Amino acid sequence: QVQLVESGGGLVQAGGSLRLSCAASGIIFSSYAMGWYRQAPGKQRELVAAITRGGTTNYADSVKGRFTISRDNVKNTVYLQMHSLKPEDTSVYYCNHGTTRGGTYYPLDDWGKGTLVFVSS
């Protein structure tokens, strides 16, 4: 059984910071790339950041320079450190495991419940 448990969301003022965590189990964590997605009401789910098995990272243009994805293969956990948060970052954030090829992240169909980030003005 694949389990992905997101945590760390909450309410933060614009310009603030937050760190999200995703604990994975049921997979050989180090064998997969990991990604963070977000989905706001009425909007399509979008890939925010991805990290390969080797630690290479990719970011959506909207978060580049503000967010950092990292992984801890001992703890089987992927993180998303968010700085300079904006109201438009408000969303439910999800993590996922998959592969990265040619600069594109390909997710597997396993999703947790997500964690809500609300950024106030």
C-alpha positions in Angstrom: 0.0 0.0 0.0 1.3 3.4 -1.0 0.7 6.1 1.6 1.5 9.8 1.2 0.7 12.0 4.2 1.0 15.8 3.7 1.3 18.1 6.7 2.5 21.6 7.6 -0.2 23.7 6.0 -2.0 26.6 7.7 -2.8 30.3 7.7 0.0 32.7 7.0 0.2 36.4 6.1 1.5 37.5 2.7 5.2 37.6 2.7 5.5 34.9 5.3 7.0 31.4 5.1 5.8 27.9 5.6 7.3 24.4 5.3 5.3 21.5 4.0 6.2 17.8 4.6 5.1 14.6 2.9 5.8 11.3 4.6 5.8 8.4 2.2 5.5 4.7 2.9 4.8 1.5 0.9 7.4 2.5 -1.7 11.1 2.3 -2.1 11.4 6.1 -1.6 14.9 6.5 -3.0 13.8 4.9 -6.3 11.4 7.6 -7.2 11.2 11.2 -8.1 8.9 13.3 -5.9 6.6 16.2 -6.8 4.4 18.8 -5.1 1.1 19.8 -6.7 -1.5 22.3 -5.7 -5.1 22.8 -6.6 -7.3 25.8 -5.8 -11.1 25.8 -6.1 -12.2 26.0 -9.7 -8.6 25.6 -11.0 -6.8 22.7 -12.5 -4.2 20.9 -10.4 -0.7 22.1 -11.2 2.8 20.9 -10.6 4.6 23.2 -8.3 8.0 21.5 -7.9 9.7 18.2 -8.6 12.9 16.5 -7.4 14.6 13.6 -9.1 16.2 10.6 -7.4 19.5 12.3 -7.6 18.3 15.6 -6.2 17.8 17.7 -9.4 14.9 20.1 -9.0 12.4 21.8 -11.3 9.9 24.5 -10.4 6.9 26.2 -11.9 7.7 29.7 -13.1 5.2 31.1 -10.6 7.1 29.8 -7.6 10.7 29.9 -8.9 13.0 31.7 -6.5 10.5 31.5 -3.7 9.9 27.8 -3.1 12.5 25.0 -2.5 11.8 21.3 -2.8 14.1 18.9 -0.9 14.1 15.2 0.1 15.4 13.1 3.0 15.8 9.5 1.9 16.5 8.4 5.5 13.1 9.8 6.7 11.3 8.9 3.4 10.1 12.5 3.4 9.9 15.3 0.8 9.6 18.9 1.8 8.5 22.1 0.3 9.9 25.3 1.9 7.9 28.3 0.9 9.0 31.9 1.3 7.5 35.2 0.2 4.1 33.7 0.1 1.4 35.5 -1.9 -2.4 35.3 -1.7 -2.4 33.5 -5.1 -0.4 30.6 -3.5 -3.6 29.8 -1.5 -4.4 26.2 -2.4 -4.5 22.6 -1.2 -1.0 21.1 -1.7 -0.4 17.5 -2.5 2.7 15.3 -2.9 3.2 12.5 -5.4 5.8 10.0 -6.5 6.9 9.4 -10.0 9.6 9.9 -12.6 11.3 12.8 -14.2 12.5 12.6 -17.8 13.6 15.3 -20.1 12.7 18.0 -17.6 9.1 16.7 -17.3 7.7 15.0 -14.2 5.4 12.0 -14.6 3.3 11.2 -11.6 2.0 7.9 -10.5 -1.7 7.8 -9.5 -1.3 7.9 -5.7 -2.4 10.9 -3.8 -2.8 11.9 -0.1 -5.5 14.1 1.4 -3.4 17.2 0.9 -2.7 20.1 3.3 -4.3 23.5 3.0 -2.3 26.7 2.7 -4.1 29.9 3.1 -2.2 33.2 2.5 -4.0 36.3 3.7 -3.4 39.8 2.4 
